[in-house]
Amino acid sequence: MKVLGIETSCDETGVAIFDTEKGILAEALFSQVAVHAEYGGVVPELASRDHVRKLIPLLREVFADAGLEFADIDGVAYTAGPGLIGALMVGAAAGRALGMAWNVPTIGVHHMEGHLLAPLLEDDAPKPPFVALLVSGGHTQLVNVGALGEYELMGESIDDAAGEAFDKVAKMLDLDYPGGPHVARLALNGTEGRFKFPRPMVDRPGLDMSFSGLKTASLYAVQDLQKQSPDGQLSEQDKADICLAFEQAAVDTLAIKCRRAIEQSGHQVLVMAGGVSANRRLRAKLEEASAKLGAKVSYPRPQYCTDNGAMIAFAGALRLQAGQHDDLRLNIKPRWPLSDLPAI
């Protein structure tokens, strides 16, 4: 079964074709970073317009790369939520229109299920049951995955997502958008122990997380350094030291909560996915923490950590194979709990 996947939930337009026998046949991605960089964050209207401009050229590129005709497609999957409503509408309308034109079934995919299943695209794919850490700019969740499609929320951030906190700290330091990779890069040159930031909520029971206090601690450090500086500016070393302290605190918080989730669930596999899962310090820390419990960590290759069409095509193919598909309604869900999904 060959499935076309379309991802337009936020600021990246992703298209891919997945074959249930051969895997990913072709994929293409256009990032809108340059479009939104001058605003320091995603502008929803600009995101929607750019998806409209880029989607059809990317579709043509993917079919050409795969050496396929439109008639070769057996189903279409698109991101139905969660995400920006205008951006979702672009991909959903295109996906449904193509499905009707080609007379093939279509299905709206949950964006976070796409991330959760992305590690299954790898050669050493994990098998449920496992604990999943979904960590991105919009979500930070710990999920108990009993089987494909059976998701129980164990804990989540009660305020900022981890990726959002990375971006906000980067903005405080006048780093380019998106800020996460820049924070991680500067942290490599940070001075160990110069700043000590809190690990929020780690002294409380449960698996919920918080990153707003960590963000505030970073802001206070920035303001103190500005007051001490003759010109009110931070040096590159100051920025590196703050980045290191922030990254260490965020990573420690996630690692502590993941360790608790593994112990609570009794599973021996931790799956990590989402944009922040590309962070090297986080990967190393989770591998260290999991190894102490005799558990294994699995995550996707870097290109599948961020939003992409491959994960949507794959997740859609699993559900289409199970006989699930859309009805005649065009139903997108900007807010959509992962636990609402039916089993596969």
VOBA-1610 file (N, C-alpha, C; in pm, whole numbers, padded with zeros to 5 digits, always signed):
BEGIN
Met+00085-00120+00000Met+00000+00000+00000Met+00089+00125+00000Lys+00065+00213-00095Lys+00143+00337-00104Lys+00056+00453-00056Val+00107+00525+00045Val+00030+00632+00108Val+00105+00764+00095Leu+00035+00866+00050Leu+00088+01001+00045Leu+00063+01069+00178Gly+00166+01127+00238Gly+00151+01198+00365Gly+00175+01346+00349Ile+00090+01428+00412Ile+00100+01574+00403Ile+00101+01632+00544Glu+00203+01709+00577Glu+00216+01773+00709Glu+00220+01924+00693Thr+00120+01992+00752Thr+00115+02140+00748Thr+00062+02195+00879Ser+00104+02139+00993Ser+00044+02180+01120Ser+00095+02314+01171Cys+00217+02353+01129Cys+00274+02476+01184Cys+00355+02550+01077Asp+00487+02542+01087Asp+00570+02625+01000Asp+00662+02544+00909Glu+00629+02417+00886Glu+00704+02335+00792Glu+00607+02258+00704Thr+00631+02262+00574Thr+00549+02190+00479Thr+00621+02061+00444Gly+00563+01949+00482Gly+00627+01820+00459Gly+00539+01730+00373Val+00600+01661+00278Val+00530+01568+00190Val+00616+01443+00177Ala+00554+01325+00181Ala+00628+01200+00166Ala+00536+01092+00113Ile+00596+00989+00055Ile+00522+00871+00011Ile+00581+00751+00084Phe+00494+00677+00155Phe+00534+00559+00230Phe+00473+00435+00167Asp+00556+00334+00145Asp+00513+00205+00093Asp+00519+00104+00206Thr+00409+00036+00237Thr+00406-00057+00349Thr+00500-00174+00331Glu+00548-00197+00210Glu+00643-00306+00185Glu+00787-00256+00175Lys+00806-00134+00122Lys+00942-00086+00096Lys+00985+00030+00185Gly+00893+00088+00262Gly+00928+00202+00347Gly+00910+00335+00275Ile+00987+00435+00316Ile+00976+00568+00257Ile+01034+00567+00116Leu+00952+00604+00018Leu+00997+00605-00122Leu+01056+00741-00160Ala+00999+00848-00108Ala+01048+00983-00137Ala+00989+01079-00035Glu+01058+01188-00011Glu+01008+01289+00084Glu+01070+01424+00051Ala+01000+01528+00089Ala+01048+01665+00069Ala+00995+01751+00183Leu+01073+01850+00218Leu+01036+01937+00330Leu+01078+02080+00300Phe+00989+02174+00329Phe+01024+02316+00320Phe+01001+02379+00456Ser+01107+02436+00512Ser+01097+02504+00641Ser+01074+02653+00620Gln+00985+02710+00702Gln+00953+02852+00693Gln+01035+02937+00790Val+01144+02885+00838Val+01225+02958+00938Val+01256+03100+00891Ala+01298+03114+00765Ala+01334+03247+00714Ala+01214+03341+00712Val+01095+03285+00690Val+00973+03366+00684Val+00942+03427+00821His+00960+03348+00927His+00917+03390+01061His+01030+03446+01147Ala+01154+03432+01102Ala+01269+03470+01186Ala+01264+03615+01230Glu+01225+03706+01141Glu+01227+03847+01177Glu+01122+03882+01282Tyr+01024+03792+01301Tyr+00920+03816+01403Tyr+00952+03744+01533Gly+01054+03658+01534Gly+01091+03587+01654Gly+00997+03474+01692Gly+00912+03434+01600Gly+00816+03327+01625Gly+00723+03311+01506Val+00640+03208+01511Val+00554+03177+01397Val+00436+03274+01390Val+00416+03332+01271Val+00299+03416+01244Val+00198+03329+01170Pro+00085+03292+01231Pro-00007+03195+01172Pro-00052+03227+01030Glu-00087+03352+01003Glu-00135+03386+00869Glu-00026+03367+00764Leu+00096+03407+00796Leu+00207+03387+00703Leu+00235+03238+00682Ala+00221+03160+00789Ala+00243+03016+00778Ala+00143+02954+00681Ser+00016+02989+00696Ser-00088+02934+00610Ser-00062+02969+00464Arg-00029+03094+00437Arg-00005+03137+00299Arg+00114+03065+00238Asp+00218+03040+00318Asp+00335+02975+00264Asp+00307+02827+00234His+00224+02763+00317His+00184+02625+00287His+00113+02619+00152Val+00027+02716+00125Val-00045+02720-00003Val+00054+02730-00119Arg+00157+02813-00102Arg+00255+02832-00210Arg+00343+02710-00232Lys+00378+02640-00126Lys+00480+02535-00136Lys+00425+02394-00154Leu+00301+02369-00117Leu+00251+02232-00113Leu+00251+02163-00249Ile+00196+02227-00350Ile+00188+02164-00482Ile+00326+02140-00543Pro+00419+02238-00538Pro+00554+02208-00588Pro+00621+02091-00515Leu+00599+02080-00385Leu+00657+01968-00310Leu+00594+01836-00350Leu+00464+01836-00374Leu+00396+01715-00420Leu+00456+01667-00553Arg+00474+01758-00645Arg+00532+01723-00774Arg+00673+01669-00759Glu+00750+01731-00669Glu+00887+01687-00645Glu+00892+01545-00592Val+00805+01515-00497Val+00805+01383-00435Val+00764+01274-00535Phe+00663+01301-00615Phe+00621+01201-00714Phe+00732+01178-00817Ala+00800+01284-00855Ala+00910+01270-00952Ala+01024+01188-00892Asp+01059+01217-00766Asp+01167+01145-00700Asp+01134+00997-00682Ala+01007+00968-00655Ala+00965+00829-00633Ala+00942+00755-00765Gly+00935+00829-00875Gly+00907+00767-01004Gly+00767+00710-01012Leu+00672+00777-00948Leu+00534+00730-00942Leu+00440+00824-01015Glu+00326+00769-01054Glu+00215+00848-01107Glu+00110+00863-00998Phe+00021+00959-01017Phe-00084+00979-00917Phe-00168+00852-00898Ala-00187+00776-01006Ala-00269+00655-01000Ala-00207+00545-00915Asp-00079+00560-00880Asp-00011+00457-00800Asp-00042+00468-00651Ile-00101+00579-00610Ile-00128+00604-00468Ile-00255+00530-00424Asp-00246+00464-00306Asp-00359+00387-00253Asp-00432+00457-00140Gly-00375+00566-00088Gly-00439+00638+00021Gly-00365+00768+00049Val-00434+00861+00114Val-00375+00991+00147Val-00394+01018+00296Ala-00286+01056+00362Ala-00290+01093+00504Ala-00246+01238+00518Tyr-00311+01311+00605Tyr-00276+01451+00628Tyr-00289+01481+00777Thr-00218+01580+00824Thr-00227+01618+00964Thr-00358+01692+00988Ala-00440+01637+01078Ala-00570+01698+01110Ala-00565+01777+01240Gly-00456+01767+01315Gly-00443+01838+01440Gly-00345+01763+01530Pro-00309+01822+01644Pro-00329+01963+01678Pro-00234+02052+01599Gly-00264+02182+01599Gly-00181+02275+01524Gly-00253+02406+01500Leu-00196+02488+01412Leu-00256+02616+01376Leu-00372+02590+01280Ile-00489+02647+01309Ile-00608+02611+01234Ile-00595+02641+01085Gly-00539+02756+01050Gly-00525+02790+00909Gly-00427+02698+00837Ala-00317+02667+00904Ala-00217+02578+00845Ala-00275+02438+00827Leu-00348+02390+00927Leu-00410+02258+00916Leu-00508+02252+00800Met-00583+02360+00781Met-00683+02363+00674Met-00620+02344+00536Val-00500+02398+00517Val-00434+02387+00387Val-00407+02240+00354Gly-00342+02170+00446Gly-00310+02030+00421Gly-00431+01941+00417Ala-00527+01969+00505Ala-00649+01886+00509Ala-00730+01901+00382Ala-00748+02025+00336Ala-00826+02048+00214Ala-00757+01984+00094Ala-00625+01996+00087Ala-00551+01935-00024Ala-00559+01783-00017Gly-00541+01727+00101Gly-00545+01582+00117Gly-00680+01523+00081Arg-00786+01587+00128Arg-00921+01537+00097Arg-00952+01552-00051Ala-00911+01665-00110Ala-00937+01687-00252Ala-00866+01583-00338Leu-00741+01554-00304Leu-00665+01455-00380Leu-00727+01316-00363Gly-00770+01284-00242Gly-00832+01154-00220Gly-00958+01136-00303Met-01038+01241-00310Met-01161+01232-00390Met-01129+01226-00539Ala-01030+01305-00580Ala-00994+01306-00722Ala-00937+01171-00766Trp-00861+01107-00679Trp-00798+00979-00713Trp-00883+00859-00671Asn-00994+00887-00603Asn-01084+00781-00556Asn-01014+00682-00463Val-00939+00737-00367Val-00871+00655-00266Val-00910+00705-00128Pro-00902+00622-00025Pro-00939+00666+00110Pro-00840+00768+00166Thr-00890+00856+00251Thr-00806+00955+00318Thr-00824+00942+00468Ile-00725+00990+00543Ile-00737+00987+00689Ile-00661+01104+00750Gly-00724+01169+00847Gly-00659+01275+00923Gly-00577+01215+01035Val-00450+01253+01042Val-00356+01196+01139Val-00332+01293+01253His-00320+01239+01373His-00284+01319+01490His-00134+01350+01482His-00102+01479+01486His+00037+01522+01470His+00131+01456+01571Met+00089+01447+01695Met+00175+01389+01798Met+00186+01237+01786Glu+00082+01172+01732Glu+00097+01029+01704Glu+00201+01009+01595Gly+00204+01101+01498Gly+00308+01094+01397Gly+00447+01099+01459His+00469+01193+01551His+00598+01200+01620His+00624+01074+01701Leu+00522+01028+01773Leu+00538+00912+01860Leu+00580+00788+01780Leu+00527+00774+01659Leu+00555+00657+01578Leu+00679+00672+01490Ala+00736+00793+01483Ala+00852+00815+01396Ala+00969+00721+01426Pro+00998+00687+01553Pro+01108+00593+01578Pro+01084+00455+01517Leu+00959+00423+01486Leu+00929+00293+01427Leu+00971+00286+01281Leu+01013+00399+01225Leu+01065+00400+01088Leu+01210+00352+01081Glu+01274+00339+01196Glu+01414+00298+01199Glu+01427+00146+01190Asp+01546+00099+01157Asp+01570-00045+01141Asp+01549-00121+01272Asp+01593-00062+01383Asp+01578-00127+01514Asp+01455-00073+01585Ala+01342-00073+01515Ala+01219-00012+01565Ala+01172-00078+01695Pro+01136+00003+01796Pro+01082-00053+01920Pro+00940-00104+01899Lys+00898-00193+01984Lys+00762-00245+01979Lys+00692-00217+02111Pro+00564-00179+02108Pro+00490-00157+02232Pro+00487-00287+02314Pro+00474-00275+02446Pro+00447-00150+02519Pro+00577-00073+02549Phe+00564+00059+02559Phe+00677+00142+02597Phe+00626+00276+02650Val+00717+00351+02710Val+00688+00489+02752Val+00739+00582+02643Ala+00660+00682+02607Ala+00701+00779+02506Ala+00713+00918+02568Leu+00825+00982+02542Leu+00844+01123+02577Leu+00828+01203+02448Leu+00722+01282+02442Leu+00698+01369+02326Leu+00737+01510+02367Val+00843+01559+02308Val+00900+01686+02355Val+00931+01774+02235Ser+00856+01885+02226Ser+00868+01973+02110Ser+00841+02117+02153Gly+00825+02203+02052Gly+00796+02343+02082Gly+00655+02365+02134Gly+00566+02273+02107Gly+00428+02290+02149Gly+00380+02190+02253His+00454+02081+02272His+00409+01975+02362His+00526+01917+02441Thr+00499+01883+02566Thr+00590+01802+02645Thr+00503+01706+02724Gln+00503+01579+02682Gln+00413+01479+02739Gln+00485+01347+02760Leu+00446+01277+02864Leu+00487+01139+02887Leu+00364+01051+02866Val+00377+00953+02777Val+00263+00873+02736Val+00294+00725+02756Asn+00199+00653+02816Asn+00209+00508+02828Asn+00147+00447+02703Val+00229+00382+02622Val+00182+00323+02497Val+00166+00173+02518Gly+00041+00131+02540Gly+00015-00011+02561Gly+00020-00089+02431Ala-00027-00026+02323Ala-00027-00084+02189Ala-00042+00032+02092Leu-00025+00006+01964Leu-00042+00113+01866Leu-00185+00166+01873Gly-00196+00295+01898Gly-00328+00356+01909Gly-00385+00358+02049Glu-00318+00292+02144Glu-00365+00290+02283Glu-00270+00374+02368Tyr-00313+00499+02394Tyr-00225+00595+02459Tyr-00288+00648+02589Glu-00210+00642+02695Glu-00254+00696+02824Glu-00157+00806+02867Leu-00209+00926+02887Leu-00125+01037+02930Leu-00083+01016+03075Met+00049+01013+03097Met+00102+00993+03231Met+00138+01126+03297Gly+00184+01221+03219Gly+00222+01351+03271Gly+00252+01446+03157Glu+00248+01575+03186Glu+00275+01675+03083Glu+00317+01806+03149Ser+00366+01898+03067Ser+00400+02030+03119Ser+00272+02107+03150Ile+00270+02169+03266Ile+00150+02244+03306Ile+00156+02388+03255Asp+00267+02426+03192Asp+00279+02561+03137Asp+00353+02554+03004Asp+00472+02611+02995Asp+00547+02610+02870Asp+00593+02469+02834Ala+00589+02438+02706Ala+00655+02316+02658Ala+00806+02338+02666Ala+00881+02229+02672Ala+01027+02241+02683Ala+01086+02316+02564Gly+01040+02283+02444Gly+01091+02352+02325Gly+01057+02499+02324Glu+00939+02531+02375Glu+00899+02672+02385Glu+00990+02748+02481Ala+01026+02684+02592Ala+01117+02747+02689Ala+01255+02769+02626Phe+01303+02673+02549Phe+01430+02690+02478Phe+01424+02814+02388Asp+01316+02826+02313Asp+01304+02939+02220Asp+01294+03072+02293Lys+01226+03075+02407Lys+01211+03200+02481Lys+01342+03243+02546Val+01418+03147+02595Val+01549+03181+02651Val+01640+03232+02541Ala+01633+03170+02425Ala+01713+03217+02311Ala+01678+03361+02275Lys+01550+03393+02281Lys+01506+03529+02250Lys+01560+03629+02352Met+01565+03589+02480Met+01623+03676+02583Met+01768+03709+02551Leu+01836+03614+02488Leu+01979+03629+02461Leu+02006+03682+02321Asp+01900+03726+02253Asp+01912+03780+02117Asp+01970+03679+02019Leu+01933+03553+02035Leu+01975+03449+01942Leu+01870+03435+01832Asp+01912+03381+01721Asp+01822+03367+01607Asp+01712+03265+01635Tyr+01602+03279+01561Tyr+01490+03185+01569Tyr+01508+03078+01462Pro+01472+02951+01490Pro+01431+02896+01620Pro+01550+02882+01714Gly+01525+02903+01843Gly+01634+02920+01935Gly+01696+02794+01992Gly+01621+02682+01993Gly+01672+02560+02056Gly+01810+02519+02011Pro+01834+02506+01880Pro+01967+02464+01834Pro+02077+02563+01871His+02044+02693+01875His+02145+02794+01910His+02180+02786+02059Val+02080+02760+02143Val+02106+02742+02286Val+02198+02622+02308Ala+02167+02511+02239Ala+02248+02389+02254Ala+02391+02412+02206Arg+02406+02488+02097Arg+02539+02514+02043Arg+02621+02599+02140Leu+02563+02706+02192Leu+02636+02791+02287Leu+02668+02718+02416Ala+02578+02629+02457Ala+02598+02557+02584Ala+02726+02474+02582Leu+02771+02436+02464Leu+02894+02356+02453Leu+03015+02432+02506Asn+03008+02566+02504Asn+03120+02649+02550Asn+03093+02713+02686Gly+02988+02667+02753Gly+02951+02726+02882Gly+03044+02685+02994Thr+03049+02769+03097Thr+03130+02742+03216Thr+03048+02664+03317Glu+03095+02547+03350Glu+03024+02460+03443Glu+03011+02525+03580Gly+02889+02533+03632Gly+02865+02575+03768Gly+02854+02725+03791Arg+02871+02807+03685Arg+02861+02951+03708Arg+02719+02989+03750Phe+02621+02929+03687Phe+02481+02952+03723Phe+02418+02818+03763Lys+02328+02824+03858Lys+02255+02705+03903Lys+02107+02736+03897Phe+02039+02679+03800Phe+01896+02703+03782Phe+01814+02588+03843Pro+01690+02616+03882Pro+01606+02514+03946Pro+01564+02403+03850Arg+01537+02286+03908Arg+01476+02173+03836Arg+01331+02168+03882Pro+01240+02237+03811Pro+01103+02255+03861Pro+01028+02124+03880Met+00959+02114+03992Met+00864+02008+04024Met+00928+01870+04040Val+01059+01861+04042Val+01120+01728+04057Val+01111+01677+04201Asp+01085+01768+04296Asp+01073+01727+04435Asp+00929+01694+04472Arg+00841+01694+04372Arg+00701+01659+04395Arg+00671+01524+04333Pro+00577+01449+04389Pro+00539+01323+04326Pro+00465+01349+04195Gly+00456+01247+04114Gly+00384+01263+03988Gly+00477+01290+03872Leu+00419+01296+03753Leu+00497+01308+03630Leu+00472+01437+03554Asp+00395+01529+03610Asp+00376+01658+03544Asp+00504+01741+03555Met+00521+01831+03461Met+00642+01913+03454Met+00606+02061+03443Ser+00706+02146+03467Ser+00689+02290+03452Ser+00821+02349+03406Phe+00812+02441+03311Phe+00934+02506+03261Phe+00928+02659+03270Ser+00816+02713+03319Ser+00806+02859+03326Ser+00900+02916+03433Gly+00916+02845+03545Gly+01006+02893+03649Gly+01151+02891+03604Leu+01186+02792+03526Leu+01321+02783+03471Leu+01346+02897+03374Lys+01246+02929+03297Lys+01254+03042+03205Lys+01272+03173+03283Thr+01199+03187+03393Thr+01209+03308+03475Thr+01347+03320+03539Ala+01402+03208+03585Ala+01536+03210+03645Ala+01639+03255+03542Ser+01621+03213+03419Ser+01712+03255+03312Ser+01700+03405+03287Leu+01577+03455+03290Leu+01554+03598+03269Leu+01621+03680+03378Tyr+01609+03637+03503Tyr+01672+03710+03614Tyr+01824+03710+03598Ala+01881+03601+03553Ala+02026+03594+03532Ala+02069+03692+03423Val+01988+03699+03317Val+02017+03793+03208Val+02011+03936+03259Gln+01907+03970+03333Gln+01889+04106+03383Gln+02001+04146+03480Asp+02045+04053+03565Asp+02154+04082+03658Asp+02284+04112+03583Leu+02310+04035+03479Leu+02432+04057+03401Leu+02425+04189+03324Gln+02308+04224+03278Gln+02291+04352+03207Gln+02318+04470+03300Lys+02276+04458+03425Lys+02300+04565+03521Lys+02448+04579+03552Gln+02519+04468+03552Gln+02662+04470+03584Gln+02748+04515+03467Ser+02695+04506+03348Ser+02772+04540+03228Ser+02772+04691+03204Pro+02884+04750+03171Pro+02890+04895+03145Pro+02798+04940+03033Asp+02784+04857+02931Asp+02698+04895+02818Asp+02565+04820+02817Gly+02538+04745+02924Gly+02412+04674+02933Gly+02402+04552+02844Gln+02516+04510+02788Gln+02516+04397+02696Gln+02585+04275+02758Leu+02542+04157+02717Leu+02604+04034+02763Leu+02716+03993+02668Ser+02823+03939+02724Ser+02930+03885+02640Ser+02887+03748+02586Glu+02961+03699+02489Glu+02931+03566+02434Glu+02950+03460+02541Gln+03047+03481+02632Gln+03067+03384+02740Gln+02950+03386+02838Asp+02899+03507+02867Asp+02780+03516+02953Asp+02665+03435+02893Lys+02643+03453+02764Lys+02533+03382+02698Lys+02555+03231+02701Ala+02679+03190+02678Ala+02710+03047+02680Ala+02686+02987+02818Asp+02723+03062+02922Asp+02707+03011+03058Asp+02560+02997+03095Ile+02478+03093+03053Ile+02333+03085+03079Ile+02273+02970+03000Cys+02314+02954+02875Cys+02262+02845+02792Cys+02294+02710+02854Leu+02417+02695+02905Leu+02455+02568+02967Leu+02370+02540+03090Ala+02355+02639+03177Ala+02278+02619+03300Ala+02132+02588+03269Phe+02077+02658+03169Phe+01938+02632+03131Phe+01922+02492+03073Glu+02009+02457+02979Glu+01997+02326+02914Glu+02014+02213+03015Gln+02109+02227+03106Gln+02129+02124+03208Gln+02004+02107+03295Ala+01943+02219+03334Ala+01825+02212+03419Ala+01707+02149+03345Ala+01686+02189+03219Ala+01576+02134+03140Ala+01596+01984+03117Val+01717+01945+03082Val+01747+01804+03056Val+01734+01721+03183Asp+01784+01772+03294Asp+01773+01698+03421Asp+01626+01678+03458Thr+01545+01780+03439Thr+01402+01770+03471Thr+01336+01661+03389Leu+01363+01661+03259Leu+01304+01559+03171Leu+01354+01420+03207Ala+01482+01408+03237Ala+01539+01277+03270Ala+01479+01220+03399Ile+01462+01305+03498Ile+01406+01260+03626Ile+01263+01211+03606Lys+01185+01285+03530Lys+01046+01245+03506Lys+01039+01118+03421Cys+01129+01104+03326Cys+01130+00983+03243Cys+01166+00861+03326Arg+01262+00876+03416Arg+01300+00765+03503Arg+01181+00720+03587Arg+01107+00817+03639Arg+00989+00783+03718Arg+00883+00713+03634Ala+00868+00759+03509Ala+00767+00699+03420Ala+00803+00554+03388Ile+00930+00527+03367Ile+00974+00390+03340Ile+00948+00302+03462Glu+00983+00352+03579Glu+00960+00276+03702Glu+00812+00252+03725Gln+00730+00353+03701Gln+00586+00343+03725Gln+00519+00248+03627Ser+00562+00250+03502Ser+00498+00167+03400Ser+00549+00023+03399Gly+00676+00006+03440Gly+00736-00127+03434Gly+00787-00163+03296His+00778-00070+03199His+00825-00097+03063His+00977-00086+03058Gln+01036-00152+02959Gln+01180-00153+02945Gln+01229-00072+02824Val+01139+00003+02764Val+01175+00085+02648Val+01119+00225+02667Leu+01203+00325+02641Leu+01161+00465+02640Leu+01179+00516+02498Val+01072+00564+02439Val+01076+00624+02305Val+01071+00775+02321Met+01161+00845+02254Met+01166+00991+02259Met+01147+01047+02119Ala+01058+01145+02104Ala+01032+01201+01972Ala+00991+01347+01985Gly+00993+01418+01874Gly+00965+01562+01873Gly+01094+01640+01853Gly+01081+01769+01822Gly+01196+01850+01786Gly+01308+01852+01888Val+01274+01857+02017Val+01376+01864+02121Val+01450+01731+02137Ser+01393+01623+02084Ser+01459+01492+02096Ser+01589+01486+02018Ala+01615+01587+01933Ala+01742+01593+01861Ala+01855+01647+01950Asn+01821+01700+02067Asn+01921+01758+02156Asn+02016+01649+02208Arg+02145+01667+02184Arg+02242+01564+02218Arg+02256+01542+02368Arg+02251+01652+02445Arg+02264+01638+02590Arg+02146+01559+02646Leu+02027+01584+02592Leu+01908+01512+02637Leu+01919+01364+02603Arg+01964+01333+02483Arg+01979+01192+02444Arg+02077+01119+02536Ala+02190+01183+02563Ala+02291+01120+02647Ala+02239+01100+02790Lys+02169+01200+02841Lys+02119+01192+02979Lys+02013+01084+02992Leu+01924+01072+02894Leu+01820+00971+02900Leu+01878+00831+02884Glu+01978+00818+02800Glu+02042+00687+02785Glu+02110+00645+02916Glu+02172+00742+02982Glu+02237+00713+03110Glu+02135+00673+03216Ala+02027+00752+03226Ala+01925+00725+03328Ala+01853+00593+03301Ser+01825+00565+03175Ser+01752+00442+03140Ser+01839+00319+03162Ala+01968+00330+03131Ala+02058+00217+03147Ala+02063+00171+03292Lys+02054+00265+03386Lys+02056+00230+03528Lys+01935+00146+03567Leu+01827+00158+03487Leu+01705+00082+03513Leu+01695-00041+03423Gly+01798-00064+03342Gly+01794-00176+03250Gly+01702-00153+03132Ala+01674-00027+03101Ala+01583+00008+02991Ala+01662+00063+02872Lys+01597+00063+02758Lys+01659+00110+02634Lys+01587+00235+02586Val+01663+00328+02528Val+01605+00449+02470Val+01607+00438+02318Ser+01495+00474+02257Ser+01485+00471+02111Ser+01436+00606+02062Tyr+01497+00656+01955Tyr+01454+00784+01900Tyr+01478+00784+01749Pro+01411+00872+01676Pro+01427+00874+01531Pro+01554+00948+01490Arg+01594+00928+01365Arg+01707+01005+01311Arg+01670+01153+01313Pro+01767+01243+01315Pro+01739+01387+01331Pro+01635+01443+01234Gln+01634+01399+01108Gln+01540+01455+01011Gln+01396+01421+01043Tyr+01374+01317+01126Tyr+01238+01280+01164Tyr+01202+01328+01305Cys+01291+01404+01368Cys+01259+01463+01499Cys+01167+01583+01481Thr+01198+01667+01383Thr+01114+01783+01357Thr+00996+01741+01269Asp+00904+01833+01243Asp+00786+01802+01164Asp+00826+01755+01025Asn+00759+01652+00974Asn+00792+01598+00843Asn+00676+01517+00787Gly+00676+01499+00658Gly+00568+01425+00594Gly+00579+01275+00612Ala+00702+01224+00634Ala+00721+01079+00646Ala+00644+01022+00764Met+00648+01091+00878Met+00580+01037+00996Met+00429+01037+00976Ile+00376+01133+00901Ile+00233+01139+00876Ile+00192+01029+00778Ala+00272+01007+00675Ala+00244+00899+00580Ala+00247+00763+00650Phe+00344+00744+00739Phe+00357+00617+00810Phe+00240+00594+00905Ala+00210+00695+00989Ala+00099+00681+01084Ala-00032+00661+01009Gly-00051+00734+00899Gly-00172+00720+00820Gly-00183+00582+00757Ala-00070+00528+00710Ala-00071+00396+00648Ala-00114+00288+00748Leu-00068+00298+00873Leu-00106+00200+00974Leu-00258+00200+00995Arg-00315+00320+01000Arg-00460+00328+01024Arg-00541+00291+00899Leu-00493+00330+00783Leu-00563+00291+00660Leu-00560+00140+00641Gln-00448+00078+00672Gln-00438-00068+00664Gln-00535-00136+00760Ala-00562-00069+00872Ala-00654-00126+00971Ala-00800-00101+00934Gly-00823-00038+00819Gly-00960-00014+00772Gly-01020+00117+00817Gln-00940+00203+00882Gln-00991+00333+00925Gln-00974+00435+00813His-01071+00526+00800His-01062+00632+00700His-01162+00741+00734Asp-01151+00854+00666Asp-01240+00968+00690Asp-01380+00942+00636Asp-01475+01012+00695Asp-01607+01018+00633Asp-01610+01140+00541Leu-01726+01189+00506Leu-01734+01298+00409Leu-01704+01436+00467Arg-01692+01445+00599Arg-01667+01574+00662Arg-01518+01610+00659Leu-01489+01737+00647Leu-01352+01787+00660Leu-01336+01832+00804Asn-01277+01748+00885Asn-01276+01770+01029Asn-01133+01787+01078Ile-01094+01911+01108Ile-00964+01936+01168Ile-00982+01971+01315Lys-00876+01947+01394Lys-00885+01964+01539Lys-00761+02036+01589Pro-00766+02170+01598Pro-00650+02244+01651Pro-00609+02198+01790Arg-00706+02154+01870Arg-00678+02093+02001Arg-00734+01951+01997Trp-00649+01853+02029Trp-00690+01715+02009Trp-00610+01626+02105Pro-00671+01583+02217Pro-00600+01496+02311Pro-00559+01364+02244Leu-00437+01322+02268Leu-00388+01199+02209Leu-00470+01078+02256Ser-00520+01087+02378Ser-00597+00975+02434Ser-00732+00955+02365Asp-00776+01051+02283Asp-00904+01038+02213Asp-00895+00949+02090Leu-00775+00910+02051Leu-00759+00831+01930Leu-00811+00688+01949Pro-00872+00631+01844Pro-00912+00491+01852Pro-00792+00399+01837Ala-00805+00278+01887Ala-00697+00180+01872Ala-00680+00143+01726Ile-00559+00102+01691Ile-00532+00059+01554Ile-00556-00092+01544
//
